[in-house]
Amino acid sequence: MFETLKDILVDKLKVSPDRITPEATREEAELDSLAVVELSMLLDKEYGVQISDDELMEAENIGEMARMMSQRRATV
């Protein structure tokens, strides 16, 4: 799921690929609150994974966001 998240961040939100590691924080990946809202909407619309922007903002790092995606996808 990390690779899927990385693809979304790079292709849709134009984040530099070298900034995206499982340990990278939102700040290190340069994801501001607007980008997180956009990510939340993309996950829902394109992948059917519902994670609120608030939940994504609370994630400690990119890896935790990917884990949330896996968990939500498993429950769908």
Secondary structure, DSSP 8 states (H G I E B T S, - for coil): -HHHHHHHHHHTT---GGG--TT--TTTTT--HHHHHHHHHHHHHHH-----HHHHHH-SSHHHHHHHHHHHHHH-
